[in-house]
């Protein structure tokens, strides 16, 4: 039993040492040092298709004719917007999402 524990401990120590050695090869990105810069390997959204179901969900609870102020949905990308998510309940739920 003691030999098994020793072997497991040695394997864990080698795994940790191997990952630490590999991490020293590349300069890590530290968030907050240069907040205006993204790492070169950061993912980039190049296209965000909005189909009929997306518009149906975004405009649910709004009656036609749609106000001109909702034209921002045409420029809406993949970022978060509270307009397309349910908000408060009760008397504040004017779109009937709850």
KAKA-V469502 format. One record per residue. N is the residue number from 1. PHI is phi in whole degrees, -180 to 180 (* if undefined). PSI is psi in whole degrees, -180 to 180 (none if undefined). BURIAL is b if it has 16 or more other ideal C-beta (glycine too) atoms within 10 Angstrom, else e. Layout:
{{N:PHI:PSI:BURIAL} {N:PHI:PSI:BURIAL}}
This chain:
{{1:*:-41:e} {2:-69:-36:e} {3:-65:-36:e} {4:-66:-44:e} {5:-64:-39:e} {6:-65:-41:e} {7:-66:-42:e} {8:-65:-43:e} {9:-62:-41:e} {10:-66:-40:e} {11:-65:-41:e} {12:-65:-43:e} {13:-63:-40:e} {14:-68:-38:e} {15:-65:-42:e} {16:-66:-42:e} {17:-65:-37:e} {18:-66:-41:e} {19:-72:-34:e} {20:-68:-38:e} {21:-68:-38:e} {22:-69:-31:e} {23:-73:-24:e} {24:-78:-15:e} {25:-68:-41:e} {26:-106:147:e} {27:-75:121:e} {28:-76:154:e} {29:-86:126:e} {30:-111:115:e} {31:-66:140:e} {32:96:-16:e} {33:-72:-46:e} {34:-130:83:e} {35:-66:-19:e} {36:-84:-2:e} {37:-116:142:e} {38:-103:150:e} {39:-63:150:e} {40:-64:-26:e} {41:-93:7:e} {42:-69:142:e} {43:-68:148:e} {44:-127:128:e} {45:-84:119:e} {46:-101:-23:e} {47:-148:137:e} {48:-133:87:e} {49:-70:136:e} {50:-117:112:e} {51:-96:-175:e} {52:-57:-47:e} {53:-61:-34:e} {54:-64:-48:e} {55:-65:-38:e} {56:-62:-42:e} {57:-70:-42:e} {58:-66:-32:b} {59:-101:5:b} {60:-66:138:e} {61:89:-5:e} {62:-109:128:e} {63:-92:150:e} {64:-76:151:e} {65:-74:137:e} {66:-69:137:e} {67:-66:151:e} {68:-61:-27:e} {69:-65:-16:e} {70:-87:6:e} {71:-67:-13:e} {72:-63:-20:e} {73:-64:-26:b} {74:-66:-30:e} {75:-98:-2:e} {76:-65:129:e} {77:-104:-151:e} {78:-85:8:e} {79:-84:167:e} {80:-74:138:e} {81:-138:132:e} {82:-70:-12:e} {83:-68:-28:e} {84:-100:8:e} {85:-121:148:e} {86:-62:141:e} {87:-110:-126:e} {88:-75:159:e} {89:-99:-178:e} {90:72:-142:e} {91:-68:-12:e} {92:-88:-7:e} {93:-86:75:e} {94:-75:-15:e} {95:-99:-3:e} {96:69:38:e} {97:-89:-8:e} {98:-112:none:e}}
